[in-house]
Amino acid sequence: MTLKIVADLAVCRGTACCMMESPDLCDVDEGAGKVILLVDEITDERRAEAEAAVRACPVKALALRDG
């Protein structure tokens, strides 16, 4: 099953916790102070990494959804 990682940019505060946890999936636009998702679809092999990024966000701006 493929999942999508989604970001609520209205909630994101640019803390970079997701980037520190999963640098291959997330980055932060320093100018905007918001997350940049580097990967749209999350395969089963990357699910644990994506779940870690979602958990790391202190404001819950990231979520996994069925793709």
N, C-alpha and C positions, 0 to 999 in steps of 0.2 A: 504494500500500500504506500502510495506517495502522499506526503503531507506538504503543506505550504507554511512557511514562516511569514507572519504578517506583523507589521509595526503600526502602532497608533502614534503618529507623529505629533498629535496634539498633546499627548501624555508624556512623550519622551523628553527627558531632561539632559540627555547627552552625558550621562555619568560614565559611560564606556565600560560598564561592568560586563555587558554582553560581549563586547569586543575582547576584553581580557580573558573571558571564559572560552570564547569560540572565535578566534581571530580569522578563521577561514570562512565564517558565515556572516560576521558583522564587522562593520567599521563605523567610525563617527565622522561626520562632516563637521570639521572644527569651525567653519564659518557659520553654519546654521545651528550647530550644537545639537544635531539630531542623528539618530542611527541611520546607517546605510546598510541595507541587506545585500550581501554579495551573492547569495544563492536564493532563488525563489522556491524551487522544489527541494524537499528533503527526502532523500531515499532512506530505506530501512537502515542502511549502513551508517548513516549520519544522524539517525534519530536521537541517540543519546547525547550527541554534541549539541543538537538543536534544543533538546529539552534542558540541557545545562544553561544555555544562553537565556532561555525563557525564565528559568528559575533565578538567574543572576540579576535580572532587572529589578531594581528596588521600587520602581513605580508601576510595574506590570504593563509596560508598553509593548511587550512582545507576546505573541500567542502562536500556537500551532493549530492549523485547521486542516481538515480533510481536503486533499487536492483533487 
